[in-house]
């Protein structure tokens, strides 16, 4: 009897060990191959929810954003299971980055350079007002609804200003995709938004550098590069962009102005140039890679084969890269616990985030003689903060200008502005 019992115990133990080995093997396989299931899930969910939002006469990009929220930590948290390995997470982040680069490159391809030239000064004025008004609005909200927590008065002031700097950020990728879906990307308002967004990015870098330098007490250590170095790099970037883009544009025009060559190589070279320009802008000049991608698209847009090239990029973006990018925005959203006071602060911050861009950019457009309708369209087009605000906020956390308590309202603001922008654009561009 004892022998039988002992044999049964050994058998049960062996089964348990085998089950543990099998489970461990499955976990390893999930870490290695879970990203495949994740990508499939993203593609299916973004397209299904995109069709749902389309049924309600809303842009499909809203569905993609909602899909990211559902899959991510804010809801089902499937991403933590399917992307258990660090390599898988890194790969999805890289694909997301390539997705937004292709999106902005495509926007550059579809931009009418002549219209963009005409809106150059207007874009500058719109961008300036779109930075000043949100920065002031964010500062005032932070001033009246946050306390210093015992910090020095100067540090409290810089923290409040930093909240305003976060609100200056614009994630134009949401607007670009929405306008393209509606066929409004190459309108006067669309060109003004694109031009202002590029300048807004540069102004945002300058504002972020200034406040982090002042707020951390100097130019060394945590504060990063000096203000003058940043300004110099920005100037050098625009010189570089003009010279290279002009030269490459002329060469590309001559190369593609032939009838009998295989067209496929045109798209490959264009994509390679896009990635190279995006890399150079980020690596050498600390200017956002999407800005470099947009400039690269402008350079290539002079090609007589531009329609063919644009369609190829649109296919790649629509089928694969864009869904991953828009879903990844939702994946970054983790809602922390917040007190009643912080909830009120979050609501006010959301209102200010929307209204300050509409008012600021709208006023800038009005100064430049745009119609009332176009002023509203431009203001709404600059509302979305998206991943840009999260990046700026994380920078503030790293240098001590952002408290953990205030991170929740920033996330809520990002989510709301990201989702409402496509909806509002649909309304203001309605014929």
C-alpha positions in Angstrom: 0.0 0.0 0.0 2.8 2.4 0.9 4.6 1.5 -2.3 1.6 2.3 -4.4 1.1 5.6 -2.5 4.8 6.4 -3.0 4.6 5.6 -6.7 1.5 7.8 -7.0 3.3 10.7 -5.3 6.2 10.4 -7.6 3.9 10.3 -10.6 2.1 13.4 -9.4 5.3 15.2 -8.7 6.6 14.3 -12.2 3.4 15.7 -13.7 3.7 18.9 -11.7 7.3 19.4 -12.9 6.2 18.7 -16.5 3.4 21.2 -16.2 5.8 23.8 -14.8 8.3 23.2 -17.6 5.5 23.5 -20.1 4.2 26.7 -18.6 7.7 28.2 -18.5 8.2 27.2 -22.1 4.9 28.9 -23.1 5.9 32.0 -21.2 9.2 32.1 -23.1 7.5 31.5 -26.4 5.0 34.3 -25.6 7.9 36.7 -24.8 9.5 35.8 -28.2 6.4 35.6 -30.4 3.7 37.4 -28.5 4.3 40.5 -30.6 2.8 38.7 -33.6 -0.5 38.2 -31.8 -0.4 41.7 -30.5 0.1 43.2 -34.0 -2.8 41.1 -35.3 -5.0 42.2 -32.5 -4.1 45.9 -33.1 -4.8 45.7 -36.8 -8.2 43.9 -36.3 -9.3 46.1 -33.4 -8.3 49.4 -35.0 -10.0 48.6 -38.2 -13.2 47.3 -36.6 -13.5 50.2 -34.2 -12.6 52.5 -37.1 -15.6 51.2 -39.1 -17.8 51.7 -36.0 -16.8 55.3 -35.7 -17.3 55.8 -39.4 -20.9 54.6 -39.0 -21.4 57.4 -36.5 -19.9 59.9 -39.0 -16.6 60.3 -37.0 -13.1 60.0 -38.4 -11.7 56.4 -38.3 -8.7 57.5 -36.4 -10.9 57.9 -33.3 -11.6 54.2 -33.4 -7.8 53.4 -33.6 -7.2 55.6 -30.6 -10.0 54.0 -28.6 -8.7 50.5 -29.6 -5.3 51.4 -28.1 -7.0 52.5 -24.9 -8.9 49.2 -24.7 -5.9 47.0 -25.3 -3.6 49.0 -23.1 -3.2 49.4 -19.3 -6.1 51.8 -19.0 -8.6 48.9 -19.7 -7.8 45.2 -20.6 -4.0 45.5 -20.3 -3.4 42.9 -23.0 -0.2 44.6 -24.0 1.5 43.5 -20.7 0.8 39.9 -21.5 1.5 39.9 -25.2 4.5 42.2 -25.0 6.1 40.6 -21.9 9.6 40.8 -23.2 11.6 44.0 -23.4 12.6 43.3 -27.0 8.9 43.0 -28.1 8.1 46.3 -26.4 11.0 48.0 -28.0 10.1 46.7 -31.4 6.5 48.0 -31.1 7.8 51.4 -30.0 10.1 51.4 -33.1 7.3 50.5 -35.4 5.2 53.2 -33.9 8.0 55.7 -34.5 8.3 54.6 -38.1 4.6 54.9 -38.4 4.4 58.6 -37.5 7.5 59.3 -39.6 5.8 57.8 -42.7 2.6 59.7 -41.8 4.4 63.0 -41.8 6.4 62.2 -44.9 3.2 61.4 -46.7 1.8 64.8 -45.5 4.9 66.5 -47.0 4.3 64.6 -50.3 0.7 65.8 -50.5 1.5 69.4 -49.6 1.3 72.1 -52.2 4.6 74.0 -51.8 3.3 77.2 -53.4 0.4 77.3 -50.9 2.8 76.5 -48.1 5.0 79.4 -49.1 2.0 81.7 -49.1 1.1 80.6 -45.6 4.7 80.9 -44.3 4.3 84.2 -42.4 0.8 83.2 -41.3 2.1 79.9 -40.0 4.7 81.7 -37.9 2.1 84.0 -36.4 -0.3 81.2 -35.7 2.5 79.1 -34.1 3.6 82.0 -31.9 0.0 82.6 -30.6 -0.5 78.9 -30.3 2.5 78.7 -27.9 2.0 81.9 -25.9 -1.7 81.6 -25.1 -1.6 77.9 -24.0 1.5 78.5 -22.0 -0.1 81.4 -20.1 -3.4 79.4 -19.7 -1.6 76.4 -18.3 0.5 78.6 -15.9 -2.6 80.3 -14.5 -4.4 77.0 -13.9 -1.4 75.5 -12.2 -0.9 78.7 -10.1 -4.5 78.6 -8.7 -4.9 74.9 -8.2 -1.6 73.5 -7.1 0.5 74.0 -4.0 4.2 73.9 -3.7 4.4 71.1 -1.3 7.0 73.0 0.7 9.2 73.7 -2.3 11.0 77.0 -2.8 9.0 79.8 -4.4 11.2 79.9 -7.5 10.8 76.2 -8.1 7.0 76.4 -7.7 6.9 79.2 -10.3 9.0 77.1 -12.7 6.8 74.1 -12.1 3.7 76.1 -12.9 5.3 77.5 -16.1 6.3 74.0 -17.1 2.6 73.0 -17.0 2.1 75.7 -19.5 5.0 74.5 -21.6 3.4 71.1 -21.8 0.2 72.6 -23.2 2.2 74.3 -26.0 2.9 70.9 -27.6 1.0 69.9 -30.7 0.7 66.3 -32.0 -0.2 67.1 -35.6 -0.2 63.5 -36.7 -3.8 63.1 -35.5 -4.9 66.1 -37.5 -3.0 65.0 -40.6 -4.6 61.6 -40.7 -8.1 63.1 -40.0 -7.7 65.8 -42.7 -6.4 63.3 -45.2 -9.4 61.0 -44.5 -11.7 64.0 -45.2 -9.8 65.2 -48.3 -9.0 68.5 -46.6 -5.2 68.2 -46.1 -4.3 70.5 -49.0 -6.7 73.3 -48.3 -5.6 76.7 -47.1 -6.4 75.9 -43.5 -4.7 72.5 -43.9 -1.5 74.1 -45.2 -1.5 76.7 -42.4 -1.9 73.9 -39.8 1.0 71.9 -41.2 3.3 75.0 -41.4 2.3 76.1 -37.9 2.9 72.6 -36.5 6.4 72.5 -37.8 7.2 75.9 -36.3 5.3 75.0 -33.1 7.6 72.0 -32.7 10.7 74.3 -32.9 9.2 76.8 -30.5 8.3 74.0 -28.1 11.9 72.8 -28.1 13.1 76.3 -27.3 10.5 76.8 -24.5 11.3 73.4 -23.0 15.1 74.1 -23.1 14.6 77.5 -21.5 12.4 76.3 -18.6 14.5 73.2 -17.9 17.7 75.3 -17.9 16.2 77.9 -15.6 14.3 75.5 -13.4 17.3 73.3 -12.7 19.6 76.1 -11.9 22.1 76.3 -14.7 23.3 74.8 -17.9 25.1 71.8 -16.6 24.1 68.6 -14.9 20.4 67.7 -15.4 19.5 70.8 -17.3 20.9 69.5 -20.5 22.3 71.7 -23.3 22.4 75.5 -23.1 19.7 77.7 -24.6 22.2 79.1 -27.1 23.4 75.7 -28.3 19.8 74.7 -28.9 19.1 77.9 -30.9 22.3 77.3 -32.9 21.3 73.8 -33.7 17.8 74.9 -34.8 19.3 77.5 -37.1 21.7 75.0 -38.6 18.9 72.5 -39.1 16.9 75.0 -41.2 20.0 75.8 -43.3 20.7 72.1 -43.7 17.1 71.4 -44.5 16.9 74.1 -47.2 20.2 73.2 -48.9 19.8 69.4 -48.8 16.0 69.4 -49.6 16.5 71.8 -52.5 19.4 69.8 -53.9 17.8 66.4 -53.4 14.5 67.7 -54.8 16.2 68.8 -58.1 18.1 65.5 -58.4 15.0 63.5 -57.7 13.0 65.4 -60.2 15.5 64.8 -63.0 15.8 61.1 -62.1 12.0 60.5 -62.1 11.3 62.6 -65.1 11.6 59.6 -67.3 8.8 57.4 -68.7 10.2 54.0 -69.0 12.1 53.2 -65.8 10.5 50.8 -63.2 8.5 52.9 -60.8 9.1 50.7 -57.7 12.6 52.0 -57.2 11.3 55.6 -56.9 9.3 54.7 -53.8 12.3 52.8 -52.2 14.7 55.7 -52.7 12.1 58.2 -51.4 11.6 56.1 -48.3 15.3 55.8 -47.7 15.7 59.6 -48.0 12.8 60.1 -45.6 14.5 57.9 -42.9 17.9 59.5 -43.4 16.5 63.0 -43.1 14.5 62.0 -40.0 17.6 60.5 -38.5 19.7 63.6 -39.2 17.2 66.0 -37.8 16.9 64.1 -34.5 20.5 63.0 -34.1 22.5 66.0 -35.2 20.1 68.9 -34.5 17.8 67.6 -31.8 14.8 68.6 -33.9 11.9 66.1 -33.9 12.3 63.3 -36.5 8.8 64.0 -37.8 9.8 67.5 -38.8 12.7 66.1 -40.8 10.3 63.5 -42.4 7.9 66.3 -43.3 10.7 68.4 -44.9 11.8 65.3 -46.8 8.3 64.8 -48.2 8.3 68.4 -49.3 11.6 67.9 -51.2 10.2 64.8 -53.0 6.8 66.4 -53.8 8.2 68.1 -56.9 8.6 64.8 -58.7 6.4 64.2 -61.7 5.7 60.7 -60.3 4.4 62.0 -57.0 0.9 60.5 -57.4 2.4 57.0 -57.7 4.8 57.5 -54.8 2.1 58.9 -52.5 -0.3 56.0 -53.2 2.5 53.5 -52.3 3.1 55.2 -49.0 -0.5 55.6 -48.2 -1.0 51.8 -48.7 1.9 50.9 -46.3 0.7 53.5 -43.8 -3.0 52.5 -43.9 -2.4 48.7 -43.7 0.3 48.5 -41.1 2.2 51.4 -39.6 -0.6 53.9 -38.8 -2.7 51.5 -36.8 0.3 50.6 -34.7 1.2 54.2 -34.1 -2.3 55.4 -33.1 -2.9 52.3 -30.9 0.5 52.9 -29.2 -0.8 56.3 -28.0 -3.5 54.5 -26.0 -0.9 52.0 -24.8 1.0 54.7 -23.0 -2.1 55.8 -21.0 -2.0 54.6 -17.4 -4.5 56.4 -15.2 -3.2 56.9 -11.6 -5.4 57.4 -8.5 -6.2 61.1 -8.0 -7.8 63.2 -5.2 -10.9 65.4 -5.7 -8.7 68.5 -6.0 -6.6 67.0 -8.7 -9.7 65.8 -10.6 -11.0 69.4 -10.7 -7.5 70.5 -11.8 -7.6 67.9 -14.6 -11.0 69.1 -15.8 -9.9 72.7 -15.9 -6.6 71.7 -17.6 -8.5 69.9 -20.3 -10.8 72.9 -20.9 -7.8 75.3 -21.0 -5.9 72.9 -23.3 -8.7 72.9 -25.9 -9.7 76.5 -25.6 -6.2 78.0 -25.5 -5.2 76.4 -28.8 -8.5 77.3 -30.5 -8.3 80.9 -29.2 -4.5 81.4 -29.6 -4.2 79.9 -33.1 -7.5 81.3 -34.2 -6.4 84.8 -33.2 -3.1 84.3 -35.1 -5.1 83.2 -38.1 -7.4 86.2 -37.8 -4.5 88.6 -37.7 -3.3 87.1 -41.0 -6.7 87.7 -42.6 -8.1 84.2 -42.6 -11.9 83.9 -42.6 -13.7 83.1 -39.3 -14.4 79.6 -40.5 -10.7 79.0 -41.4 -9.7 80.5 -38.0 -11.8 78.0 -36.2 -10.5 75.1 -38.4 -6.9 76.1 -37.8 -7.4 76.4 -34.0 -9.1 73.1 -33.7 -6.4 71.4 -35.9 -3.8 72.4 -33.3 -5.6 71.1 -30.3 -4.3 67.5 -30.1 -1.4 67.0 -27.7 -0.9 63.2 -28.2 2.4 61.6 -27.4 4.3 64.9 -27.6 2.8 66.1 -24.3 3.7 62.8 -22.6 7.3 63.1 -23.8 7.6 66.7 -22.5 6.0 65.7 -19.2 8.4 62.8 -18.8 11.3 65.2 -19.4 9.9 67.4 -16.7 9.7 64.4 -14.3 13.4 63.6 -15.0 14.6 67.1 -14.1 12.2 67.7 -11.1 9.9 70.1 -12.7 6.9 67.7 -12.8 5.4 66.0 -9.7 3.9 62.5 -9.8 0.6 64.0 -8.5 0.2 66.2 -11.6 1.1 63.4 -14.1 -2.5 62.0 -13.9 -4.1 65.3 -15.1 -1.6 65.5 -18.0 -2.5 62.0 -19.1 -6.2 62.8 -19.0 -5.6 65.9 -21.0 -3.7 64.0 -23.6 -6.4 61.4 -23.9 -9.3 63.9 -24.2 -7.5 66.3 -26.6 -6.4 63.3 -28.8 -9.9 61.9 -29.1 -11.9 65.1 -29.4 -9.6 66.7 -32.1 -10.7 64.4 -34.9 -14.4 64.8 -33.9 -14.2 68.6 -33.7 -12.3 68.7 -37.1 -15.1 66.7 -38.7 -17.6 69.3 -37.4 -15.7 72.5 -38.4 -14.7 71.2 -41.8 -18.3 70.1 -42.6 -19.6 71.7 -45.7 
